[in-house]
């Protein structure tokens, strides 16, 4: 009897492991099927048009925007962000840098854009622009600079924010993404403290979310992570979210950018 029960138990464990593996494989196959017609392509095209279009009170395009590799240079910029910019004297990620350019070059109200809900008005345009810029670096390896003192400080701040526990559930970013082998429902959770997880996780956003039919930028992704932790929403382009971007991007050094990608 004991042998029979042991055999049944071992069989159940084996079936459970098989089911988990099959679920993971099924999700990857599902993503692969959707990737051929990724709706992110539409946002990329919109972003490219916005980059070249003369807009705002100054009736100017963003083609003189410096994303870190010189005015107007888009290719390769995404995989070196966030980084320090001398003109703003702060470390900026892609989205906050785009808002700075929209403000200085086109005369748009940066504070108003930052305060607009995701997916609306100029915020929707920022997401499209970020999708276009990210697509121009697809397949390139992340190489975030750490030469400037503020870049190194932001990495350390991001590290502390990543491990900070709080909220009603005493969660932190590390609760889900601080070690290997974690899952939520059928979803494998990447370990964002090292490669390959850091490169794969950080390098996939902006991404199209099939579940809600929306294009999500990294700022929105981090905002939603805070929601799941039961933290207050951070402000758009806040030092906290940018510092997290530095921490994740540096941890993912050498990882390949897959953005804009497609998610469940």
N, C-alpha and C positions, 0 to 999 in steps of 0.2 A: 504493500500500500504506500509506504513512504517513498519507494522508488518511483511509483506511478505518479505521485503528487509532485515529486521533484522534476520528473520529466515534463509534466504539464506546465510547471512554473517556468522552467527553462525555455520551453516552447513558446510560452506567452511573451517572455522577454525578447526572444528572437523575432517574433512577429511584430512586437512593438518597435524594435529597432528598424526592421524592414519598412514598417509603415512610415516612420519618421524620415528615413532616407528617401522613400518614394515621394513623400509630400514635398521635400526640398527639391527633388529632381523635377517634380511636376510644376512647381512655381518657376523654376529656371526655364523650363520648356515653354511655359505660358508667356514669360517675358520675351523669350526669343521670338515667338510667333508675333507678338505685338510690335517688336522693335522695327520690323520692316516698314510699318506704317506709323511710326511714332509721331503723334500730333505735335510734339515739340518742334518738328520741322516748320510748322506754321508760325510758331512764336519766334523761331530763329529768323524767318523771312521778314516778319513784322519788325523785329529788332534791327535788322540790317537797314530796312527802309527808314526807320526812325533815326538811326545813326547818321544817315546821309541827308535827312530832311531838314530844311531850314524852319525852325520853330521858335516860339517864345517872343517876348518883347524885343529881343535883339535880332530876331529873324536870322538865326545862325544854326548851322548844323553842329554835330558833335565830332566832326572829323578832325578837329584840333585838340580833342581831349587826350590828355596824357594819362595813360593807365599804368605807367611805370617803365615803358620801353620807348618813350618819346611821343610827341604829339601825333595822333592819328594811327599809331601802331597798335593793332589789335592782336595779331597773331602772336601767340606765346605769352600774352599778358596774364591770362587767367591762371596759369600754373605758377605764377610768381606773386599771387595775391592771397592774403593781405600783406601789405608792405608799407613802409614809411614814405610819406610824400612831403617834401620840403615846403611846398606852397601852403599847405594846410597845417603843417607842423604836427601831424598826427599819423598814426597807423590807420589805414583804411582798407576795407575789403572792397570787392568789386562793386557792390550795390551802393555803398556810401560814397565811393569815388565817382560813380556815375551821377549821383545826385549833385555832388560838388561841381561837376562839369556842366550839368544842366543849369545850375545856378549861375556860374561865372560866365559861361559861353552864351547861354540862351536867355539868361535873365529870369528864369523861372524861380519860384519861391521854394528853396530847399526845405525850410521848416514845414511848409504846407505839404510838400510831397512826403516827407518823413512821417507826418501825422495822418496821412490818408490811409484808410484800411487796405490791406493786401487785396489785390485783384480789382481795384477801382482806380479810375482816373489815371493820374501820372504814375501811381504805384504799379499799375498794370503795364505801363510803358517801361518802367525800370526793369520789371521782370523779363519783358521781351528783349530789352537791350542786353541784359545779363545773359540771356539764353544765346543771343547772337555772339557775344564776346566769348562765352565759354566754348561754343561750337568751333570757333577758330583755333582753339588749342586742343581739340579732341585728339587723343592718341599721344599727346606729349606727356613728359614726366614732370611731376611737381618738384619745384626747386625754389621754395620760399626763401627770401633773403633774411639773414639774421645778423647782418653786419652792423646795423644801427642799434644804438643802445635802447631806443624805444621799442624796436622789434623784439629784442630779447626780454625786455620787461613785459611786453604783452604776452609772450609765450608763458612766462611764469604766472602771470595773472590768469591766463586761460587754463593753465594746469590747476590752479587753486579753485577756479570756478567749476571745472570739470568734476572735481572731487567734493565740492561743497554740498553737504546734505542739509535738507530743510523742507519746509512745506508740511502739509498735513500728513503726508505719507513718509516723511523722512527720506526722500529720494535724492539722488544726485545723478548727473550724467553717467557716472561710473557704475551706478546700480544696474544699468542695462548694457553698458558698453566698456566696462573696465576689465573684462577678462574673456578668455576663449570659451566657446561652447555654450553660450547662453541663447535662449530662444524666447519668443513671445508668440503664443498661438502656434502657427506653422512657420513663423518667420525667424530665420537665423539672424542673430544680432552681431554685427561686426565688432571686434575689439578695436576701439579707436585709439588705443594707446600705442599701437605699433602696426607695422605692415604685416600682412597685406590688408588687414581690416581698415586701418586709418586711410590708406590711399583709396581703397574701394568705397568707403563710406563718404569721405570728404569729396572725393573726385566725381561723384555721381550727380551732384546738384549744381545747377537747376535740373529738375526732373518733372516729367508729366505724371500726375497721379491719376491712374485709371479709375480708382474708386470714387473720386469726386469730380473727375473731368477738369482738373485745374493744373496749371503750371506753377510749380513751387520753386522758389528761389532758396538759397541757403539761409537767408534771413527768416523766411517763413518756416523753413524746416526747423531751425533752432527755436523759433517762437513756439511752434507746436510741441517741441520737446519740453519746453518749460510748462506748457499747459498740461501735458501728461504727468509732469512731476508735481502738479498743483502749486506751481510757483506763479507769482504775478507775471504778466507779459512784459518782456523787456522792451524798451523803446527801439524803434527802427534805427539801425546803425549805431547802437549803444556800444560803449567800450567793452561791455561784458560779452556781447555776441561776437564782436570783432576779435577780442582776445581768444575766445573759444575757436574761432576760425584759424588764428595763428597756431594755436596748440595742435589742432587737428591736422592742419596743412603741413606743419613741420614734422609731425609724427608720420605723416604719409609721404615724406620725402622719397622721391624715386618711384612712387606709384604712378600709374598711368591714368590720365583724366578720361572719363567715359561720358562726361556731360556734353550735351543734355541727354539724360537717360530716360528710362520709363520705369515707373514703380507701380506697385499694386494699388 
